[in-house]
């Protein structure tokens, strides 16, 4: 019940905070892009939480752990938070003042891309039960080198790239997209530090890097 309560609190706090950023800056609840974003973000999150609660409570607990131990990762989390804050507020202001509105079709296509990224994210969770939200090497952790991990070393970050770069387009804001373009830089900093931690603490990870050459994008990087 403690885990359930923590999960519900996490979901509701996220819903209230994100919704407030959208709608207060937009100055209206008639911001349809905001409702679309809330729906595609939190409904799959709820469903995923229920599946993990039934199938893998240990993984759910790890996904609810937010406190980073690495100083580099603390900086990454802080920068990511600022990016979301600025991007969501600017998206609402963009809607309110009609600065650079995007066609509805763009938002719909972006929502499909976002959900595709969410599907990839769910598959990563299915493949890797060690997938903590924080950067760490867990007791008895093993290298996963099958499925998506046989193609790229960090499929979860690839999924979040799809999702987060689609977010401002779902919200109908080119201005917010300019802010979210900081995410690839932020995630590369996190990824480099994470690989250093894994090389130092996870047996077989160096050999895995030699086997799977690409980090985020097949045949590119």
RAJOZI-V990941 format. One record per helix or strand. SS is the DSSP state (@ for helix, = for strand). FROM is the first residue (numbers start at 1). TO is the last residue. If there is no record, write none. Layout:
ss={SS:SS}
from={FROM:FROM}
to={TO:TO}
This chain:
ss={@:@:@:@:=:@:@:@:=:@:@:@}
from={2:32:57:71:101:104:147:155:173:174:183:205}
to={26:55:63:97:101:127:150:170:173:180:201:211}
